[in-house]
Amino acid sequence: MKSLSLDFRFKSPIEKVWFALTDSNTLSKWMMFRENDFKPVVGHKFQFRMEPTGGWNGIIEGEVLEVDEPHRLSYTWVSAGESNTVTWTLKQDEDGTTHVHLDQTDISSEQALSGATYGWQSMAKQLENVLAEL
């Protein structure tokens, strides 16, 4: 199994970044999944949904595993034969910059790892734009 580990820096306070990672309406503004029923509640089962493409139904199934506001969020990420865990870890510097570390574990193939890397990097750019508007 493979793991993805990415680091991002946002010039926004940790509370704002946490809000963008956990608010359903805000998630739909920066994630490629325009519909979701996410709630930051341990045990909550949710879906991220987009238009189906190329034989994929466009649905990510998940369950919230950990909520430690505003420092840590973890949930399952299940779709197209993959069953991963996504964990966000947030830390704020004295200057107000928020460091965000993303881990996605149990990725089964290089193709899935490559797709996840591209997807998260692309969505992080959108997240930066959304944070500027909040």
N, CA, C and O atoms as a DFTB+ gen file, in Angstrom:
536 C
 N C O
     1  1       0.837      -1.196       0.000
     2  2       0.000       0.000       0.000
     3  2       0.876       1.252       0.000
     4  3       1.986       1.271       0.530
     5  1       0.334       2.272      -0.607
     6  2       1.061       3.537      -0.736
     7  2       0.373       4.608       0.096
     8  3      -0.801       4.486       0.446
     9  1       1.123       5.660       0.408
    10  2       0.574       6.785       1.163
    11  2       0.941       8.082       0.470
    12  3       1.998       8.200      -0.150
    13  1       0.058       9.039       0.585
    14  2       0.273      10.378       0.054
    15  2       0.436      11.319       1.236
    16  3      -0.330      11.255       2.198
    17  1       1.425      12.187       1.165
    18  2       1.665      13.161       2.222
    19  2       1.957      14.504       1.561
    20  3       2.933      14.636       0.823
    21  1       1.109      15.504       1.824
    22  2       1.252      16.829       1.231
    23  2       1.182      17.891       2.319
    24  3       0.483      17.725       3.319
    25  1       1.913      18.987       2.114
    26  2       1.885      20.116       3.041
    27  2       1.488      21.375       2.290
    28  3       1.939      21.633       1.174
    29  1       0.626      22.154       2.943
    30  2       0.157      23.418       2.378
    31  2       0.281      24.509       3.438
    32  3       0.241      24.229       4.636
    33  1       0.432      25.749       2.988
    34  2       0.461      26.911       3.883
    35  2      -0.593      27.893       3.388
    36  3      -0.646      28.225       2.204
    37  1      -1.420      28.346       4.303
    38  2      -2.458      29.313       3.958
    39  2      -2.324      30.531       4.858
    40  3      -2.147      30.396       6.069
    41  1      -2.407      31.711       4.273
    42  2      -2.324      32.962       5.040
    43  2      -3.692      33.299       5.611
    44  3      -4.246      34.368       5.356
    45  1      -4.217      32.373       6.381
    46  2      -5.519      32.512       7.025
    47  2      -5.425      31.896       8.410
    48  3      -4.653      30.962       8.627
    49  1      -6.210      32.415       9.348
    50  2      -6.188      31.829      10.697
    51  2      -6.710      30.394      10.688
    52  3      -7.509      30.017       9.831
    53  1      -6.255      29.617      11.636
    54  2      -6.595      28.204      11.714
    55  2      -8.113      27.979      11.757
    56  3      -8.612      27.013      11.180
    57  1      -8.841      28.858      12.433
    58  2     -10.296      28.694      12.537
    59  2     -10.963      28.804      11.165
    60  3     -11.926      28.093      10.879
    61  1     -10.452      29.687      10.330
    62  2     -11.012      29.860       8.983
    63  2     -10.711      28.641       8.113
    64  3     -11.570      28.182       7.360
    65  1      -9.489      28.122       8.221
    66  2      -9.115      26.932       7.450
    67  2      -9.944      25.738       7.910
    68  3     -10.440      24.965       7.090
    69  1     -10.091      25.592       9.224
    70  2     -10.915      24.498       9.766
    71  2     -12.332      24.597       9.222
    72  3     -12.906      23.594       8.799
    73  1     -12.894      25.783       9.230
    74  2     -14.251      25.992       8.713
    75  2     -14.333      25.529       7.257
    76  3     -15.287      24.847       6.883
    77  1     -13.355      25.887       6.440
    78  2     -13.358      25.526       5.020
    79  2     -13.235      24.014       4.818
    80  3     -13.726      23.483       3.822
    81  1     -12.583      23.318       5.754
    82  2     -12.428      21.866       5.658
    83  2     -13.631      21.101       6.186
    84  3     -13.773      19.910       5.908
    85  1     -14.502      21.765       6.943
    86  2     -15.575      21.037       7.628
    87  2     -16.984      21.523       7.319
    88  3     -17.946      20.825       7.642
    89  1     -17.142      22.682       6.711
    90  2     -18.467      23.209       6.391
    91  2     -18.905      22.690       5.027
    92  3     -18.210      22.901       4.033
    93  1     -20.032      22.025       4.970
    94  2     -20.506      21.394       3.739
    95  2     -20.611      22.374       2.572
    96  3     -20.157      22.071       1.469
    97  1     -21.198      23.534       2.803
    98  2     -21.348      24.518       1.717
    99  2     -19.999      25.031       1.233
   100  3     -19.807      25.220       0.032
   101  1     -19.065      25.258       2.146
   102  2     -17.743      25.748       1.766
   103  2     -16.939      24.662       1.057
   104  3     -16.208      24.954       0.111
   105  1     -17.067      23.418       1.504
   106  2     -16.395      22.310       0.817
   107  2     -16.777      22.263      -0.659
   108  3     -15.931      22.015      -1.518
   109  1     -18.051      22.501      -0.945
   110  2     -18.510      22.421      -2.335
   111  2     -17.954      23.549      -3.205
   112  3     -18.057      23.497      -4.431
   113  1     -17.365      24.565      -2.575
   114  2     -16.771      25.670      -3.338
   115  2     -15.332      25.380      -3.765
   116  3     -14.864      25.941      -4.756
   117  1     -14.625      24.517      -3.038
   118  2     -13.229      24.275      -3.393
   119  2     -12.913      22.839      -3.791
   120  3     -11.918      22.593      -4.472
   121  1     -13.737      21.901      -3.379
   122  2     -13.502      20.523      -3.798
   123  2     -14.115      20.292      -5.172
   124  3     -15.041      21.005      -5.562
   125  1     -13.617      19.315      -5.904
   126  2     -14.203      19.011      -7.205
   127  2     -15.568      18.360      -7.052
   128  3     -16.301      18.210      -8.029
   129  1     -15.905      17.979      -5.844
   130  2     -17.194      17.365      -5.550
   131  2     -18.174      18.461      -5.161
   132  3     -18.112      18.976      -4.044
   133  1     -19.050      18.814      -6.039
   134  2     -19.932      19.966      -5.834
   135  2     -21.105      19.689      -4.908
   136  3     -21.785      20.615      -4.466
   137  1     -21.342      18.423      -4.614
   138  2     -22.416      18.071      -3.684
   139  2     -21.837      17.198      -2.580
   140  3     -21.007      16.324      -2.830
   141  1     -22.288      17.450      -1.358
   142  2     -21.849      16.622      -0.241
   143  2     -22.803      16.790       0.924
   144  3     -23.568      17.752       0.990
   145  1     -22.747      15.853       1.826
   146  2     -23.540      15.939       3.060
   147  2     -22.617      15.737       4.265
   148  3     -22.964      15.064       5.237
   149  1     -21.428      16.344       4.167
   150  2     -20.412      16.212       5.200
   151  2     -20.803      16.947       6.477
   152  3     -21.352      18.048       6.430
   153  1     -20.516      16.328       7.615
   154  2     -20.643      16.959       8.931
   155  2     -19.455      16.496       9.771
   156  3     -19.139      15.306       9.779
   157  1     -18.787      17.418      10.481
   158  2     -17.627      17.036      11.293
   159  2     -18.048      16.413      12.628
   160  3     -17.833      16.984      13.698
   161  1     -18.652      15.229      12.531
   162  2     -19.146      14.511      13.700
   163  2     -18.647      13.070      13.590
   164  3     -18.935      12.388      12.607
   165  1     -17.909      12.610      14.582
   166  2     -17.386      11.247      14.554
   167  2     -18.531      10.260      14.342
   168  3     -19.551      10.306      15.030
   169  1     -18.337       9.366      13.369
   170  2     -19.343       8.368      13.040
   171  2     -20.290       8.776      11.920
   172  3     -21.009       7.936      11.379
   173  1     -20.297      10.071      11.562
   174  2     -21.181      10.538      10.485
   175  2     -20.746       9.936       9.152
   176  3     -19.577      10.024       8.778
   177  1     -21.689       9.324       8.437
   178  2     -21.434       8.778       7.107
   179  2     -21.882       9.808       6.085
   180  3     -22.954      10.399       6.214
   181  1     -21.057      10.017       5.073
   182  2     -21.311      11.078       4.104
   183  2     -20.909      10.642       2.708
   184  3     -20.297       9.591       2.513
   185  1     -21.274      11.486       1.730
   186  2     -20.843      11.297       0.349
   187  2     -20.349      12.616      -0.215
   188  3     -20.914      13.676       0.054
   189  1     -19.279      12.533      -1.004
   190  2     -18.865      13.612      -1.890
   191  2     -19.307      13.154      -3.281
   192  3     -18.994      12.035      -3.688
   193  1     -20.043      14.018      -4.026
   194  2     -20.597      13.610      -5.312
   195  2     -20.255      14.592      -6.425
   196  3     -20.269      15.808      -6.235
   197  1     -19.947      14.029      -7.590
   198  2     -19.739      14.817      -8.792
   199  2     -20.332      14.050      -9.968
   200  3     -20.823      12.934      -9.801
   201  1     -20.288      14.644     -11.150
   202  2     -20.793      13.960     -12.337
   203  2     -19.967      12.698     -12.594
   204  3     -18.739      12.737     -12.512
   205  1     -20.624      11.586     -12.902
   206  2     -19.884      10.370     -13.257
   207  2     -19.014      10.604     -14.497
   208  3     -19.392      11.348     -15.402
   209  1     -17.846       9.958     -14.525
   210  2     -16.950      10.069     -15.675
   211  2     -16.275       8.740     -15.948
   212  3     -15.903       8.022     -15.020
   213  1     -16.118       8.417     -17.208
   214  2     -15.334       7.263     -17.632
   215  2     -15.555       5.975     -16.866
   216  3     -14.584       5.309     -16.508
   217  1     -16.783       5.603     -16.606
   218  2     -17.061       4.371     -15.885
   219  2     -17.036       4.493     -14.373
   220  3     -17.289       3.516     -13.668
   221  1     -16.732       5.688     -13.865
   222  2     -16.739       5.925     -12.417
   223  2     -18.036       6.638     -12.062
   224  3     -18.443       7.561     -12.767
   225  1     -18.685       6.229     -10.992
   226  2     -19.984       6.793     -10.615
   227  2     -19.909       8.200     -10.015
   228  3     -20.945       8.824      -9.786
   229  1     -18.709       8.703      -9.758
   230  2     -18.559      10.064      -9.252
   231  2     -18.851      10.231      -7.767
   232  3     -19.066      11.349      -7.298
   233  1     -18.862       9.126      -7.024
   234  2     -19.213       9.182      -5.603
   235  2     -18.067       8.679      -4.730
   236  3     -17.503       7.611      -4.968
   237  1     -17.738       9.469      -3.720
   238  2     -16.829       9.059      -2.651
   239  2     -17.692       8.818      -1.415
   240  3     -18.433       9.706      -0.994
   241  1     -17.602       7.645      -0.841
   242  2     -18.291       7.322       0.413
   243  2     -17.300       7.563       1.547
   244  3     -16.116       7.252       1.415
   245  1     -17.776       8.114       2.657
   246  2     -16.876       8.349       3.777
   247  2     -17.565       8.234       5.113
   248  3     -18.791       8.263       5.218
   249  1     -16.736       8.102       6.135
   250  2     -17.206       8.137       7.517
   251  2     -16.182       8.906       8.327
   252  3     -14.982       8.654       8.217
   253  1     -16.648       9.843       9.140
   254  2     -15.758      10.660       9.964
   255  2     -15.209       9.791      11.103
   256  3     -15.958       9.166      11.853
   257  1     -13.874       9.776      11.204
   258  2     -13.198       8.957      12.209
   259  2     -12.718       9.756      13.414
   260  3     -12.738       9.260      14.540
   261  1     -12.284      11.003      13.176
   262  2     -11.704      11.809      14.250
   263  2     -11.975      13.284      13.999
   264  3     -11.838      13.769      12.876
   265  1     -12.360      13.988      15.046
   266  2     -12.557      15.440      15.000
   267  2     -11.914      16.020      16.249
   268  3     -12.366      15.774      17.367
   269  1     -10.853      16.794      16.045
   270  2     -10.185      17.499      17.136
   271  2     -10.065      18.956      16.681
   272  3      -9.004      19.398      16.239
   273  1     -11.160      19.683      16.798
   274  2     -11.248      21.061      16.284
   275  2     -10.301      21.996      17.022
   276  3     -10.278      21.957      18.252
   277  1      -9.529      22.824      16.356
   278  2      -9.318      22.974      14.918
   279  2      -8.011      22.337      14.444
   280  3      -7.374      22.862      13.531
   281  1      -7.604      21.230      15.038
   282  2      -6.265      20.703      14.778
   283  2      -6.201      19.430      13.942
   284  3      -5.210      19.195      13.251
   285  1      -7.237      18.614      13.995
   286  2      -7.136      17.320      13.308
   287  2      -8.511      16.831      12.887
   288  3      -9.481      16.889      13.643
   289  1      -8.559      16.344      11.646
   290  2      -9.785      15.791      11.071
   291  2      -9.399      14.564      10.259
   292  3      -8.457      14.611       9.468
   293  1     -10.121      13.469      10.451
   294  2      -9.817      12.245       9.720
   295  2     -11.117      11.567       9.301
   296  3     -12.093      11.534      10.050
   297  1     -11.101      11.023       8.072
   298  2     -12.275      10.307       7.571
   299  2     -11.865       9.263       6.536
   300  3     -10.789       9.340       5.943
   301  1     -12.750       8.283       6.334
   302  2     -12.498       7.291       5.300
   303  2     -12.853       7.890       3.947
   304  3     -13.619       8.848       3.847
   305  1     -12.271       7.293       2.906
   306  2     -12.416       7.770       1.524
   307  2     -12.533       6.501       0.679
   308  3     -11.523       5.873       0.363
   309  1     -13.753       6.121       0.313
   310  2     -13.989       4.843      -0.349
   311  2     -14.646       5.083      -1.702
   312  3     -15.715       5.688      -1.791
   313  1     -13.981       4.594      -2.767
   314  2     -14.538       4.726      -4.115
   315  2     -13.717       3.912      -5.102
   316  3     -12.505       3.764      -4.943
   317  1     -14.377       3.394      -6.108
   318  2     -13.730       2.722      -7.233
   319  2     -12.698       1.685      -6.784
   320  3     -11.601       1.611      -7.338
   321  1     -13.056       0.891      -5.783
   322  2     -12.164      -0.156      -5.311
   323  2     -11.103       0.296      -4.327
   324  3     -10.365      -0.532      -3.793
   325  1     -11.013       1.589      -4.078
   326  2     -10.058       2.127      -3.111
   327  2     -10.758       2.326      -1.767
   328  3     -11.919       2.732      -1.712
   329  1     -10.040       2.036      -0.695
   330  2     -10.527       2.317       0.652
   331  2      -9.372       2.934       1.420
   332  3      -8.480       2.232       1.896
   333  1      -9.399       4.270       1.535
   334  2      -8.296       5.025       2.134
   335  2      -8.768       5.748       3.387
   336  3      -9.956       5.791       3.705
   337  1      -7.794       6.311       4.081
   338  2      -8.075       7.221       5.182
   339  2      -7.402       8.554       4.863
   340  3      -6.222       8.597       4.517
   341  1      -8.165       9.638       4.984
   342  2      -7.663      10.995       4.776
   343  2      -7.582      11.669       6.139
   344  3      -8.552      11.673       6.898
   345  1      -6.417      12.240       6.444
   346  2      -6.234      12.942       7.718
   347  2      -5.635      14.313       7.460
   348  3      -4.604      14.448       6.802
   349  1      -6.303      15.325       7.993
   350  2      -5.831      16.715       7.923
   351  2      -5.301      17.097       9.299
   352  3      -5.977      16.877      10.304
   353  1      -4.092      17.671       9.358
   354  2      -3.524      18.173      10.604
   355  2      -3.183      19.644      10.401
   356  3      -2.466      19.995       9.464
   357  1      -3.698      20.504      11.279
   358  2      -3.529      21.947      11.145
   359  2      -2.731      22.503      12.316
   360  3      -2.936      22.117      13.467
   361  1      -1.806      23.429      11.996
   362  2      -1.040      24.148      13.021
   363  2      -0.914      25.593      12.574
   364  3      -0.707      25.875      11.393
   365  1      -1.042      26.511      13.534
   366  2      -0.944      27.936      13.207
   367  2       0.354      28.525      13.740
   368  3       0.734      28.295      14.889
   369  1       1.031      29.292      12.879
   370  2       2.236      30.021      13.281
   371  2       1.847      31.297      14.020
   372  3       0.689      31.712      14.000
   373  1       2.827      31.908      14.670
   374  2       2.583      33.179      15.365
   375  2       2.151      34.278      14.416
   376  3       1.427      35.187      14.822
   377  1       2.582      34.218      13.142
   378  2       2.207      35.257      12.174
   379  2       0.817      35.043      11.577
   380  3       0.388      35.814      10.719
   381  1       0.104      33.991      12.026
   382  2      -1.249      33.743      11.541
   383  2      -1.336      32.787      10.369
   384  3      -2.431      32.412       9.951
   385  1      -0.190      32.391       9.834
   386  2      -0.181      31.405       8.748
   387  2      -0.582      30.041       9.301
   388  3      -0.135      29.642      10.376
   389  1      -1.419      29.336       8.564
   390  2      -1.827      28.002       8.982
   391  2      -1.148      26.964       8.096
   392  3      -1.258      27.002       6.871
   393  1      -0.447      26.041       8.740
   394  2       0.177      24.922       8.051
   395  2      -0.826      23.770       8.056
   396  3      -1.376      23.417       9.098
   397  1      -1.052      23.200       6.896
   398  2      -1.985      22.087       6.767
   399  2      -1.215      20.889       6.207
   400  3      -0.609      20.968       5.139
   401  1      -1.250      19.797       6.936
   402  2      -0.622      18.561       6.488
   403  2      -1.736      17.574       6.139
   404  3      -2.648      17.345       6.933
   405  1      -1.649      17.001       4.957
   406  2      -2.633      16.025       4.482
   407  2      -1.960      14.674       4.322
   408  3      -0.927      14.568       3.662
   409  1      -2.531      13.649       4.915
   410  2      -2.109      12.268       4.705
   411  2      -3.288      11.504       4.128
   412  3      -4.410      11.607       4.625
   413  1      -3.030      10.734       3.075
   414  2      -4.025       9.802       2.557
   415  2      -3.326       8.451       2.501
   416  3      -2.369       8.277       1.746
   417  1      -3.799       7.497       3.294
   418  2      -3.114       6.218       3.456
   419  2      -3.875       5.075       2.784
   420  3      -5.047       5.207       2.432
   421  1      -3.183       3.963       2.618
   422  2      -3.745       2.719       2.071
   423  2      -4.166       2.847       0.612
   424  3      -5.177       2.276       0.204
   425  1      -3.397       3.591      -0.171
   426  2      -3.664       3.730      -1.600
   427  2      -3.069       2.512      -2.294
   428  3      -1.918       2.155      -2.043
   429  1      -3.850       1.868      -3.170
   430  2      -3.456       0.558      -3.691
   431  2      -2.548       0.576      -4.907
   432  3      -1.858      -0.412      -5.156
   433  1      -2.519       1.659      -5.677
   434  2      -1.750       1.626      -6.922
   435  2      -1.077       2.971      -7.206
   436  3      -1.452       4.003      -6.650
   437  1      -0.077       2.928      -8.081
   438  2       0.588       4.164      -8.518
   439  2      -0.406       5.088      -9.220
   440  3      -0.349       6.305      -9.045
   441  1      -1.314       4.519     -10.012
   442  2      -2.304       5.327     -10.721
   443  2      -3.204       6.072      -9.739
   444  3      -3.478       7.258      -9.920
   445  1      -3.659       5.381      -8.708
   446  2      -4.503       6.021      -7.697
   447  2      -3.716       7.080      -6.931
   448  3      -4.249       8.146      -6.622
   449  1      -2.455       6.795      -6.625
   450  2      -1.605       7.762      -5.929
   451  2      -1.403       9.012      -6.781
   452  3      -1.503      10.133      -6.281
   453  1      -1.124       8.820      -8.046
   454  2      -0.932       9.944      -8.959
   455  2      -2.196      10.787      -9.072
   456  3      -2.129      12.016      -9.046
   457  1      -3.347      10.132      -9.197
   458  2      -4.616      10.853      -9.284
   459  2      -4.924      11.625      -8.018
   460  3      -5.388      12.764      -8.076
   461  1      -4.666      11.010      -6.873
   462  2      -4.913      11.682      -5.596
   463  2      -3.994      12.886      -5.431
   464  3      -4.432      13.944      -4.979
   465  1      -2.734      12.736      -5.791
   466  2      -1.779      13.839      -5.681
   467  2      -2.229      15.019      -6.535
   468  3      -2.284      16.153      -6.059
   469  1      -2.546      14.750      -7.781
   470  2      -3.006      15.801      -8.684
   471  2      -4.290      16.448      -8.154
   472  3      -4.413      17.673      -8.130
   473  1      -5.233      15.622      -7.735
   474  2      -6.516      16.133      -7.254
   475  2      -6.378      17.040      -6.041
   476  3      -6.943      18.134      -6.016
   477  1      -5.621      16.589      -5.024
   478  2      -5.469      17.397      -3.815
   479  2      -4.707      18.688      -4.083
   480  3      -5.050      19.733      -3.530
   481  1      -3.672      18.629      -4.928
   482  2      -2.925      19.856      -5.229
   483  2      -3.816      20.863      -5.960
   484  3      -3.767      22.062      -5.682
   485  1      -4.614      20.378      -6.877
   486  2      -5.536      21.247      -7.609
   487  2      -6.585      21.840      -6.669
   488  3      -6.874      23.035      -6.725
   489  1      -7.150      20.996      -5.806
   490  2      -8.186      21.488      -4.884
   491  2      -7.600      22.450      -3.860
   492  3      -8.292      23.372      -3.427
   493  1      -6.345      22.261      -3.459
   494  2      -5.711      23.183      -2.502
   495  2      -5.603      24.585      -3.092
   496  3      -5.741      25.574      -2.372
   497  1      -5.358      24.676      -4.385
   498  2      -5.321      25.992      -5.030
   499  2      -6.696      26.656      -4.960
   500  3      -6.795      27.859      -4.717
   501  1      -7.744      25.880      -5.170
   502  2      -9.097      26.410      -5.052
   503  2      -9.406      26.792      -3.604
   504  3     -10.069      27.797      -3.349
   505  1      -8.926      25.989      -2.668
   506  2      -9.128      26.294      -1.245
   507  2      -8.495      27.635      -0.897
   508  3      -9.085      28.429      -0.164
   509  1      -7.314      27.890      -1.409
   510  2      -6.649      29.170      -1.154
   511  2      -7.514      30.340      -1.638
   512  3      -7.607      31.361      -0.956
   513  1      -8.137      30.200      -2.793
   514  2      -9.031      31.230      -3.327
   515  2     -10.268      31.411      -2.443
   516  3     -10.696      32.534      -2.176
   517  1     -10.831      30.292      -1.996
   518  2     -12.021      30.358      -1.125
   519  2     -11.682      31.013       0.198
   520  3     -12.456      31.825       0.703
   521  1     -10.535      30.672       0.765
   522  2     -10.127      31.285       2.044
   523  2      -9.983      32.802       1.902
   524  3     -10.317      33.541       2.828
   525  1      -9.503      33.263       0.779
   526  2      -9.348      34.710       0.545
   527  2     -10.705      35.403       0.520
   528  3     -10.798      36.590       0.834
   529  1     -11.761      34.675       0.149
   530  2     -13.098      35.261       0.072
   531  2     -13.868      35.188       1.376
   532  3     -14.836      35.924       1.565
   533  1     -13.452      34.310       2.279
   534  2     -14.186      34.150       3.555
   535  2     -13.958      35.326       4.480
   536  3     -14.497      35.354       5.587
